[in-house]
Amino acid sequence: MRIYIDIGHGENGDPGAVCKPYIEHEMAMVTGLAMADQLHKRGIEVKVEPGNLDISSSARTANSWGADLLLSVHYNAGGGDRGEVIYSWKRGSEALASIISSGLKTAGQSVVRIYKSKANAAGTAEYFGILRIARMPAVIIEPAFIDNAVDRQLVDTLLEQKQMGIALANTIADAYGREAEEVTETKVKIDDKVLTGYILKDNLSYAPVRALAEALGCKVEWDETTKTVIIERKGAIK
């Protein structure tokens, strides 16, 4: 399972919705990173939007990475009092939206509305670019309205914004079949180079073959026909 997390707004300095001191992009960053960290602990491969990409570039990054799900994290404004989830027309997106809704309620949001993405003016494609371009099930997540004094009480501190991300991550991990126990992050040291981001689970260390082999100076190839990893050494490995 690969999950791509898009952080709403940020491109060209766009802050998103603002109701000082609450700024949508900054809050979405806190929630999205907490979500990514918890999903990683639950054994799910995660990629967070690298930098403040525009919508099209972020969706294409998810596509090229081969994401199974795309989650676009935002916060809302406009005076409402609820969480909202907007889902793509892609197959599996509505089910994903329902799972996200459950996560929002677990985090304390009492009312959550789920919407199918509206069409563009011509009625020929999805209106929201991040959902239109993504090739996998995708949703836009709006946990609360930051300009509603009552609704934002759910996420008006950094801790609560992180807790929102953790609650969503656990709900997603549970729904997509990951085991409930967390895994421990571990490191691999090769000579003076330290590789991070690997996991320790059930007393076994898990690390991608390519990263380890290339760190040892080996050439790594993949044979699609036989589903075989081929490692070639150049001289002796010390």
C-alpha positions as CSV (number, residue, x, y, z in Angstrom):
1,M,0.0,0.0,0.0
2,R,1.4,3.4,-1.1
3,I,-0.3,6.6,0.1
4,Y,0.6,10.0,-1.2
5,I,-0.2,13.0,1.0
6,D,-0.8,16.4,-0.7
7,I,-0.6,19.4,1.5
8,G,-3.2,22.0,0.6
9,H,-2.0,25.3,-0.8
10,G,1.5,26.7,-0.3
11,E,2.5,27.1,-3.9
12,N,3.7,30.6,-4.7
13,G,3.2,31.6,-1.1
14,D,-0.6,30.8,-1.1
15,P,-1.6,30.5,2.5
16,G,-5.1,29.1,1.8
17,A,-7.8,30.2,4.1
18,V,-6.7,32.7,6.8
19,C,-8.5,33.6,10.1
20,K,-5.6,34.9,12.1
21,P,-3.7,33.4,13.8
22,Y,-5.1,30.3,12.0
23,I,-3.6,29.7,8.5
24,E,-4.8,26.8,6.5
25,H,-1.6,25.7,4.8
26,E,0.4,25.7,8.1
27,M,-2.3,23.7,9.8
28,A,-2.6,21.3,6.9
29,M,1.2,20.8,7.1
30,V,1.0,19.8,10.7
31,T,-1.9,17.4,10.2
32,G,-0.4,15.9,7.0
33,L,3.0,15.3,8.5
34,A,1.5,13.7,11.6
35,M,-0.6,11.5,9.4
36,A,2.4,10.5,7.3
37,D,4.4,9.6,10.4
38,Q,1.7,7.5,11.9
39,L,1.0,5.7,8.6
40,H,4.7,4.9,8.4
41,K,4.7,3.5,11.9
42,R,1.7,1.3,10.9
43,G,3.8,-0.2,8.1
44,I,2.4,1.8,5.1
45,E,4.7,3.4,2.5
46,V,4.0,7.1,2.4
47,K,5.2,10.0,0.3
48,V,4.4,13.6,1.3
49,E,4.2,16.3,-1.4
50,P,7.8,17.4,-1.9
51,G,7.8,21.1,-1.4
52,N,5.0,23.5,-2.3
53,L,4.0,22.1,-5.7
54,D,1.2,23.4,-7.8
55,I,-1.9,21.1,-8.0
56,S,-1.0,19.5,-11.3
57,S,2.6,18.8,-10.4
58,S,1.5,17.3,-7.0
59,A,-1.0,14.9,-8.7
60,R,1.5,13.9,-11.3
61,T,4.0,13.2,-8.6
62,A,1.5,10.8,-7.0
63,N,1.0,9.2,-10.4
64,S,4.6,8.7,-11.2
65,W,5.3,7.3,-7.7
66,G,2.6,4.7,-8.2
67,A,0.4,5.8,-5.2
68,D,-2.6,3.6,-4.4
69,L,-4.4,6.4,-2.6
70,L,-4.1,10.2,-2.7
71,L,-5.1,12.3,0.4
72,S,-5.2,16.1,-0.1
73,V,-5.2,17.7,3.4
74,H,-6.9,21.1,3.8
75,Y,-8.8,23.2,6.3
76,N,-12.0,25.0,5.5
77,A,-13.5,28.5,5.8
78,G,-16.8,30.1,5.0
79,G,-18.6,29.9,8.3
80,G,-19.6,26.2,8.3
81,D,-19.5,23.9,11.3
82,R,-18.5,20.5,10.1
83,G,-15.9,18.3,8.5
84,E,-16.1,17.7,4.7
85,V,-14.7,15.1,2.4
86,I,-14.7,15.5,-1.4
87,Y,-14.1,12.4,-3.4
88,S,-12.9,11.8,-6.9
89,W,-14.8,10.1,-9.7
90,K,-12.2,7.3,-9.7
91,R,-13.3,3.9,-8.6
92,G,-12.7,3.4,-4.9
93,S,-12.8,7.1,-4.0
94,E,-16.3,7.0,-2.4
95,A,-15.3,4.2,-0.1
96,L,-12.1,6.1,0.8
97,A,-14.2,9.1,1.6
98,S,-16.4,7.1,3.9
99,I,-13.3,5.8,5.8
100,I,-11.9,9.4,6.1
101,S,-15.3,10.5,7.5
102,S,-15.0,7.8,10.2
103,G,-11.5,9.1,11.0
104,L,-12.8,12.6,11.4
105,K,-15.5,11.5,13.7
106,T,-13.0,9.5,15.7
107,A,-11.0,12.7,16.1
108,G,-14.0,14.5,17.5
109,Q,-15.8,16.0,14.6
110,S,-19.5,15.5,15.2
111,V,-20.8,16.3,11.7
112,V,-19.1,15.2,8.5
113,R,-20.5,15.7,5.0
114,I,-19.3,13.7,2.0
115,Y,-19.5,15.1,-1.5
116,K,-18.7,13.7,-5.0
117,S,-16.4,16.1,-6.9
118,K,-18.4,18.5,-9.0
119,A,-17.8,18.8,-12.8
120,N,-16.1,21.6,-14.6
121,A,-18.1,24.2,-16.5
122,A,-18.3,22.0,-19.6
123,G,-19.4,19.0,-17.5
124,T,-16.7,16.9,-19.1
125,A,-14.3,16.4,-16.2
126,E,-13.8,16.9,-12.5
127,Y,-13.5,20.5,-11.3
128,F,-10.8,19.9,-8.7
129,G,-7.4,19.5,-10.5
130,I,-5.8,17.3,-7.8
131,L,-8.7,14.8,-8.1
132,R,-9.0,15.1,-11.9
133,I,-5.3,14.4,-12.6
134,A,-4.8,11.7,-10.0
135,R,-5.1,8.2,-11.4
136,M,-5.9,6.5,-8.1
137,P,-8.7,6.9,-5.6
138,A,-8.4,10.4,-4.2
139,V,-10.1,12.7,-1.7
140,I,-9.8,16.3,-0.4
141,I,-10.0,16.3,3.4
142,E,-11.4,19.4,5.3
143,P,-11.4,18.5,9.0
144,A,-13.0,21.7,10.3
145,F,-13.8,25.4,9.5
146,I,-11.1,27.6,11.0
147,D,-13.3,30.7,10.8
148,N,-15.9,29.2,13.1
149,A,-15.0,29.7,16.7
150,V,-16.8,26.6,17.8
151,D,-15.7,24.3,15.0
152,R,-12.0,25.2,15.2
153,Q,-11.9,24.3,18.9
154,L,-11.3,20.8,17.5
155,V,-7.9,21.8,16.0
156,D,-6.9,25.2,17.5
157,T,-3.6,23.9,18.9
158,L,-0.6,22.2,17.3
159,L,-1.3,19.1,19.5
160,E,-4.9,18.8,18.3
161,Q,-3.8,19.3,14.6
162,K,-1.3,16.4,15.1
163,Q,-3.9,14.3,16.8
164,M,-6.2,14.8,13.9
165,G,-3.6,13.4,11.5
166,I,-2.9,10.5,13.8
167,A,-6.6,9.6,14.1
168,L,-7.0,9.7,10.3
169,A,-3.9,7.6,9.8
170,N,-5.1,4.9,12.2
171,T,-8.5,4.7,10.6
172,I,-7.0,4.4,7.2
173,A,-4.5,1.7,8.3
174,D,-7.3,-0.3,10.0
175,A,-9.5,-0.1,7.0
176,Y,-6.8,-1.2,4.5
177,G,-5.8,-4.2,6.5
178,R,-2.6,-3.1,8.3
179,E,-1.9,-4.7,11.6
180,A,-2.8,-2.6,14.6
181,E,0.5,-2.8,16.3
182,E,3.1,-0.1,15.5
183,V,6.5,-0.8,14.1
184,T,9.8,0.7,15.2
185,E,12.0,2.8,12.9
186,T,15.5,1.5,12.6
187,K,18.8,2.5,10.9
188,V,21.4,0.7,8.7
189,K,25.0,1.8,8.9
190,I,27.3,1.0,6.0
191,D,30.9,2.2,6.7
192,D,30.3,5.8,7.6
193,K,27.0,6.1,5.8
194,V,23.8,5.9,7.8
195,L,20.6,4.9,6.0
196,T,17.4,5.8,7.8
197,G,13.7,5.2,7.4
198,Y,13.7,1.4,7.7
199,I,11.5,-0.5,10.2
200,L,11.9,-3.2,12.8
201,K,9.0,-5.5,13.3
202,D,8.7,-8.9,15.0
203,N,12.5,-8.7,15.6
204,L,13.1,-8.5,11.9
205,S,14.6,-5.5,10.1
206,Y,12.9,-4.5,6.8
207,A,14.8,-2.5,4.2
208,P,14.6,-2.1,0.4
209,V,17.1,-4.2,-1.5
210,R,18.0,-1.4,-3.9
211,A,19.0,1.1,-1.3
212,L,21.2,-1.4,0.5
213,A,22.8,-2.8,-2.6
214,E,23.6,0.6,-4.1
215,A,25.1,1.8,-0.8
216,L,27.4,-1.2,-1.1
217,G,28.4,-0.1,-4.6
218,C,26.4,-2.7,-6.5
219,K,24.3,-2.4,-9.6
220,V,20.6,-3.3,-9.2
221,E,18.2,-4.2,-11.9
222,W,14.7,-5.6,-12.0
223,D,13.6,-8.4,-14.3
224,E,9.9,-7.9,-14.9
225,T,9.4,-11.2,-16.7
226,T,10.8,-13.4,-13.9
227,K,10.0,-11.0,-11.1
228,T,13.6,-11.1,-10.0
229,V,16.0,-8.6,-8.4
230,I,19.4,-8.8,-10.0
231,I,22.4,-7.5,-8.1
232,E,25.8,-7.2,-9.7
233,R,29.0,-6.6,-7.7
234,K,31.9,-4.6,-9.0
235,G,34.8,-6.1,-7.1
236,A,34.8,-7.4,-3.6
237,I,32.4,-5.9,-1.0
238,K,34.3,-4.9,2.1
